[in-house]
Amino acid sequence: MPPGRTGREFSGLSEVLRVLLLALSFVGPVNALAVLVSELAEAALSEAAQARDERTTGSERRAESFRAADTNSDGCVSQGEFEAFARAYLTRASGFRALMFRSLSPKEQKARLDRKFSEMDAAHNGRVTLDEWHPES
């Protein structure tokens, strides 16, 4: 997913409550309201961002993020490149996933990134090609 976008659309009160309960379970009551407000604001702004991005297709955004992650421009993303890319994105993103990632211990963060890389690396060769690149899922 491109920086600054979570893709979250709230379908009604039940979705808002689901996010609030999830936030409560991860960050506790003090920060849960902040998470909910952030998610609601991001959902409201996503419509404007979607209109702005209509000229750019999903595959173009995916290719753009792949090129950003492939720092040595060899046409593949190594596990190290993926980890650096994902950490940079999740550090500056404001979405729910990013907040939850930042609440994990460094060991848990590393395990999640390793698992995601392994899921993308369909050929199990230690590198991800553009065809395999799906960091947002």
Sequence and secondary structure as in RCSB ss.txt:
>XXXX:A:sequence
MPPGRTGREFSGLSEVLRVLLLALSFVGPVNALAVLVSELAEAALSEAAQARDERTTGSERRAESFRAADTNSDG
CVSQGEFEAFARAYLTRASGFRALMFRSLSPKEQKARLDRKFSEMDAAHNGRVTLDEWHPES
>XXXX:A:secstr
  TT       SHHHHHHHHHHHHHHHHHHHHHHHHHHHHHHHHHHHHHHHHHTTS HHHHHHHHHHHH TT SS
SEEHHHHHHHHHHHHHH  SHHHHHHHTS HHHHHHHHHHHHHHH TT SSEE GGG  TT 
